[in-house]
Amino acid sequence: SIPIVTFGTAKVALHYSLMKTVNGENPKYVRNYFRTMKENMLSGIPVGLVMLITAALIVYSIFFYQANAASGGIMNILKWMAVVFAVLWIMIFQWVWALSSRFVNTALQTVKNAMLLAVGNFPWTVVMIVIMAVPIVILYYTNFIPLLLPGYGLVVYLDAYILNKVLDPMIKKAKEEQGIEEDEEEERYTEEEIQAMTQWQIPRELSGSSYAPANPEENAVSEAEETAREASEEVAGEIREVVKEEAETAENAEHAESGQA
């Protein structure tokens, strides 16, 4: 995440890559991560900003009301309301990135859908929160900083099993409703040359969603352009070789004439 603005995009790419890897759909998660990061740059930023801004407001509210809690009354009530919002934010945090990576929606609608999923799948939400809390607790008590490197990646990797378990049935139903063939979909998961790889994301069966498969004509045009570019480079290389050979021949002829003279 460089800088904070790309926080959401980095999270979306991480979830997308590891959810596909866990499902055995694309083992090249590093390459897939950076490709997804690039292609979802604009769509991931709004979700990330919404989550960061709300987190900042909640934390500020808790500290502000805590500092003024001595006066009692409304300040105490508002403090506990802020705590409730903090818990809700943590629940939404577990789902919002997976939804943003798999479904097309506005940032606010994605957050709303994440809240619905978090509450509707409360036991799984609790499990994911526990998974996230374990490395935080270990880091707090041991101060083992290197844990930061594999820690969160491992958290998302484990979460991916739960996220796929909940989202896959919704994806399957959406595909059936919109006539998407399983084998066609599978190709989109594994075909390395498809440029719009992340755009086959299946808009959820949640409110405000719609399936947005990549346009096969665009893929064909992209492949044709790539082929033409490679052919042009090959021809240019051959021309350069011919020119080089002719130049060398002419230079040798000049040297020969000079020697005779």
C-alpha positions as CSV (number, residue, x, y, z in Angstrom):
1,S,0.0,0.0,0.0
2,I,1.8,3.1,-1.3
3,P,0.6,5.4,0.1
4,I,-2.5,5.3,2.2
5,V,-4.7,6.2,-0.8
6,T,-4.0,2.8,-2.3
7,F,-4.9,1.0,0.9
8,G,-8.2,-0.2,-0.5
9,T,-6.8,-1.3,-3.8
10,A,-4.1,-3.3,-2.1
11,K,-6.6,-5.1,0.1
12,V,-8.9,-5.9,-2.9
13,A,-6.0,-7.3,-4.9
14,L,-4.8,-9.4,-1.9
15,H,-8.3,-10.9,-1.3
16,Y,-8.9,-11.5,-5.0
17,S,-5.6,-13.3,-5.5
18,L,-5.7,-15.5,-2.5
19,M,-9.4,-16.4,-2.9
20,K,-8.6,-17.6,-6.5
21,T,-5.5,-19.5,-5.2
22,V,-7.5,-21.2,-2.5
23,N,-10.1,-22.3,-5.0
24,G,-7.3,-23.7,-7.2
25,E,-8.2,-21.3,-10.0
26,N,-4.9,-19.5,-10.4
27,P,-1.8,-20.5,-8.5
28,K,0.2,-17.6,-9.8
29,Y,-1.0,-15.3,-7.0
30,V,1.9,-12.8,-7.1
31,R,1.5,-12.0,-10.8
32,N,-2.3,-12.0,-10.3
33,Y,-1.9,-9.7,-7.3
34,F,-0.1,-7.0,-9.2
35,R,-2.3,-7.3,-12.3
36,T,-5.4,-7.0,-10.1
37,M,-3.8,-4.0,-8.2
38,K,-3.4,-2.2,-11.5
39,E,-6.8,-3.0,-13.0
40,N,-8.7,-2.2,-9.8
41,M,-6.8,1.0,-8.9
42,L,-9.8,3.3,-9.3
43,S,-12.5,1.0,-8.0
44,G,-10.5,0.0,-4.8
45,I,-9.6,3.6,-3.8
46,P,-13.2,4.8,-2.9
47,V,-13.8,1.7,-0.7
48,G,-10.5,2.1,1.0
49,L,-11.1,5.8,1.7
50,V,-14.6,5.1,3.1
51,M,-13.2,2.5,5.5
52,L,-10.3,4.7,6.6
53,I,-12.3,7.8,7.1
54,T,-15.0,6.0,9.1
55,A,-12.3,4.3,11.2
56,A,-10.7,7.7,11.9
57,L,-14.1,9.2,12.9
58,I,-14.9,6.2,15.2
59,V,-11.5,6.3,17.0
60,Y,-11.7,10.0,17.4
61,S,-15.3,9.7,18.8
62,I,-14.3,7.1,21.3
63,F,-11.4,9.1,22.7
64,F,-13.4,12.3,22.7
65,Y,-16.3,10.9,24.6
66,Q,-14.0,9.0,26.9
67,A,-12.2,12.2,27.8
68,N,-15.6,13.9,28.6
69,A,-17.2,10.8,30.2
70,A,-16.7,12.3,33.7
71,S,-19.5,14.7,33.0
72,G,-21.8,11.6,32.7
73,G,-25.1,11.5,31.0
74,I,-25.1,11.8,27.2
75,M,-21.3,11.6,26.9
76,N,-21.3,8.1,28.4
77,I,-24.1,7.0,26.1
78,L,-22.3,8.4,23.0
79,K,-19.1,6.7,24.1
80,W,-20.7,3.3,24.1
81,M,-22.5,4.0,20.8
82,A,-19.1,4.7,19.3
83,V,-17.8,1.4,20.7
84,V,-20.8,-0.4,19.0
85,F,-19.9,1.3,15.7
86,A,-16.3,0.2,16.1
87,V,-17.4,-3.4,16.5
88,L,-19.6,-3.1,13.5
89,W,-16.7,-1.6,11.5
90,I,-14.5,-4.5,12.4
91,M,-17.3,-6.9,11.2
92,I,-17.6,-5.1,7.9
93,F,-13.8,-5.1,7.5
94,Q,-13.9,-8.9,7.2
95,W,-16.2,-8.9,4.1
96,V,-15.9,-5.6,2.3
97,W,-12.6,-6.4,0.4
98,A,-13.8,-9.7,-0.9
99,L,-17.1,-8.1,-2.1
100,S,-15.2,-5.3,-3.8
101,S,-12.9,-7.8,-5.6
102,R,-15.7,-10.0,-6.8
103,F,-18.7,-7.7,-7.3
104,V,-19.3,-4.4,-9.2
105,N,-20.9,-1.7,-7.0
106,T,-20.4,1.8,-5.6
107,A,-18.2,2.1,-2.5
108,L,-21.2,2.9,-0.2
109,Q,-23.2,0.0,-1.6
110,T,-20.3,-2.4,-1.2
111,V,-19.9,-1.3,2.5
112,K,-23.7,-1.8,3.0
113,N,-23.6,-5.3,1.4
114,A,-20.6,-6.1,3.6
115,M,-22.6,-5.2,6.7
116,L,-25.5,-7.4,5.6
117,L,-23.2,-10.3,5.0
118,A,-21.3,-9.7,8.3
119,V,-24.6,-9.8,10.3
120,G,-26.2,-12.6,8.2
121,N,-23.1,-14.8,8.6
122,F,-22.3,-13.8,12.1
123,P,-20.6,-17.1,13.2
124,W,-18.2,-16.9,10.3
125,T,-17.6,-13.2,10.9
126,V,-16.6,-14.0,14.5
127,V,-14.2,-16.8,13.3
128,M,-12.5,-14.3,10.9
129,I,-12.2,-11.7,13.6
130,V,-10.5,-14.3,15.9
131,I,-8.1,-15.3,13.0
132,M,-7.2,-11.6,12.6
133,A,-6.8,-11.1,16.4
134,V,-4.4,-14.0,16.9
135,P,-1.3,-12.4,15.3
136,I,-2.2,-9.0,16.8
137,V,-2.2,-10.5,20.3
138,I,1.0,-12.4,19.6
139,L,2.7,-9.2,18.3
140,Y,1.4,-7.2,21.3
141,Y,2.8,-9.6,23.9
142,T,6.1,-10.7,22.1
143,N,6.9,-7.5,20.1
144,F,8.0,-9.9,17.3
145,I,8.0,-7.3,14.5
146,P,8.9,-9.9,11.7
147,L,5.4,-11.4,12.3
148,L,4.0,-8.4,10.3
149,L,5.4,-9.8,7.1
150,P,3.6,-13.2,6.9
151,G,1.0,-12.4,9.5
152,Y,-1.6,-10.6,7.6
153,G,-1.1,-12.6,4.4
154,L,-1.8,-15.7,6.4
155,V,-4.9,-14.2,7.9
156,V,-6.4,-13.4,4.5
157,Y,-5.3,-16.8,3.2
158,L,-7.3,-18.5,6.0
159,D,-10.2,-16.1,5.6
160,A,-10.3,-17.0,1.9
161,Y,-11.7,-20.4,2.7
162,I,-14.6,-18.9,4.6
163,L,-15.2,-16.1,2.0
164,N,-15.3,-18.6,-0.9
165,K,-17.7,-20.9,1.1
166,V,-20.2,-18.0,1.5
167,L,-19.8,-16.2,-1.8
168,D,-19.4,-19.2,-4.2
169,P,-23.1,-20.2,-4.0
170,M,-24.1,-16.6,-4.7
171,I,-21.7,-16.5,-7.6
172,K,-23.0,-19.8,-9.0
173,K,-26.6,-18.6,-8.7
174,A,-25.7,-15.4,-10.5
175,K,-24.1,-17.3,-13.3
176,E,-27.1,-19.6,-13.7
177,E,-29.5,-16.6,-13.8
178,Q,-27.4,-14.9,-16.5
179,G,-26.5,-17.9,-18.6
180,I,-22.8,-18.0,-17.9
181,E,-21.3,-21.4,-18.7
182,E,-19.1,-23.0,-16.1
183,D,-16.4,-24.0,-18.5
184,E,-16.4,-20.5,-20.1
185,E,-16.0,-19.0,-16.6
186,E,-13.2,-21.4,-15.7
187,E,-11.3,-20.3,-18.8
188,R,-11.5,-16.7,-17.5
189,Y,-9.9,-17.8,-14.3
190,T,-7.0,-19.6,-15.8
191,E,-6.3,-18.0,-19.2
192,E,-3.1,-16.0,-18.7
193,E,-3.4,-14.0,-21.9
194,I,-6.8,-12.4,-21.1
195,Q,-6.1,-8.8,-20.3
196,A,-9.4,-8.1,-18.6
197,M,-8.8,-11.0,-16.2
198,T,-10.3,-9.3,-13.1
199,Q,-13.4,-8.0,-14.9
200,W,-15.2,-11.3,-15.0
201,Q,-16.1,-10.6,-11.4
202,I,-19.5,-11.8,-10.7
203,P,-21.7,-9.1,-9.3
204,R,-23.3,-10.4,-6.2
205,E,-26.8,-11.4,-5.6
206,L,-26.8,-8.5,-3.2
207,S,-28.6,-5.3,-3.9
208,G,-27.5,-3.1,-6.8
209,S,-25.4,-5.8,-8.5
210,S,-25.1,-7.0,-12.0
211,Y,-22.9,-9.5,-13.8
212,A,-20.1,-7.8,-15.7
213,P,-18.2,-10.3,-17.8
214,A,-15.3,-9.1,-19.9
215,N,-16.1,-8.5,-23.5
216,P,-14.8,-11.3,-25.7
217,E,-14.5,-8.9,-28.7
218,E,-12.3,-6.7,-26.6
219,N,-10.1,-9.7,-25.8
220,A,-9.9,-10.7,-29.5
221,V,-8.9,-7.1,-30.4
222,S,-6.3,-7.0,-27.6
223,E,-4.9,-10.4,-28.8
224,A,-4.8,-9.2,-32.4
225,E,-3.0,-6.0,-31.4
226,E,-0.5,-8.0,-29.4
227,T,0.1,-10.3,-32.4
228,A,0.5,-7.4,-34.8
229,R,2.9,-5.7,-32.4
230,E,5.0,-8.8,-32.1
231,A,5.0,-9.3,-35.8
232,S,6.1,-5.7,-36.3
233,E,8.9,-6.1,-33.8
234,E,10.1,-9.2,-35.6
235,V,10.0,-7.6,-39.0
236,A,11.9,-4.5,-37.7
237,G,14.5,-6.8,-36.2
238,E,15.0,-8.6,-39.5
239,I,15.3,-5.2,-41.3
240,R,17.9,-4.1,-38.8
241,E,19.9,-7.3,-39.4
242,V,19.8,-6.8,-43.2
243,V,20.9,-3.2,-42.9
244,K,23.7,-4.1,-40.6
245,E,24.9,-6.8,-42.9
246,E,24.8,-4.5,-45.9
247,A,26.7,-1.8,-43.9
248,E,29.4,-4.4,-42.9
249,T,29.7,-5.6,-46.6
250,A,30.1,-2.0,-47.8
251,E,32.7,-1.3,-45.1
252,N,34.7,-4.4,-46.0
253,A,34.6,-3.5,-49.7
254,E,36.0,0.0,-48.8
255,H,38.8,-1.6,-46.8
256,A,39.6,-3.9,-49.6
257,E,39.8,-1.1,-52.1
258,S,42.0,0.9,-49.8
259,G,44.3,-2.0,-49.4
260,Q,44.6,-2.5,-53.2
261,A,45.3,1.2,-53.6
